[in-house]
Structures are given as structure tokens and as C-alpha cells.
Amino acid sequence: MTGKIVVKFYSLLRRRLGRASIEIAAPEGEWSVLELLRLAENMTGQRFLDELLDRKKGLLAGTIILVNGENVRLKQSLETRVRGGDSVDLFSPAGGG
């Protein structure tokens, strides 16, 4: 099934990117969350993966990624599959001090 994947940005990530969401045309089949994140970064024209991932491409502590409301940490992490019609919510770790 082809369709669109809606990627929504929250909190500091939304502020940094200056937008609430983007829509990505999905091909037939599925993508991993990591593949989707790389495409989303290219589409925004701004680097933001450094706010979500560590150097080994794992999720930073405090990063929350939801696929259709389910936390990817409880699934296959960055290998969780997404397809047309899905919604992906991105929350970078909270800043503080």
C-alpha cells in the first residue's frame, strides 16, 4: 500500500526546525524508522539526527519515537517498520539544567 507517512516534530525539535510536521510519500513495502529519519532530515534541509541518535546510531537516552502511538523502544527500536498511512512522532531529549 502506497501512501504518506506523517512525521511530527515536538518540543525543542519543532522549535529548531520551525515546523510541526512533514509528509513523506511512502513507496510500496516498508522502511525502517532509521531510513525514515534519514529521509526526513534530508527533506527538512536541516541536520537533526544528532539530537536523537548517538554515534553508534542508537537512540539517545530521553529520545522518544512513537509509531502510531507505540514507543519504538518497546518494538524493534530503529529497525521498527513503517509504511504508508503511519504516523511517526519525534521527541528529542528534554533540555534542562
Secondary structure, DSSP 8 states (H G I E B T S, - for coil): --EEEEEEEEHHHHHHHT-SEEEEEE-SS-EEHHHHHHHHHHHHTS--GGGTB-TTS-B-TT-EEEETTEEGGGTTGGG-EE-TT-EEEEE------
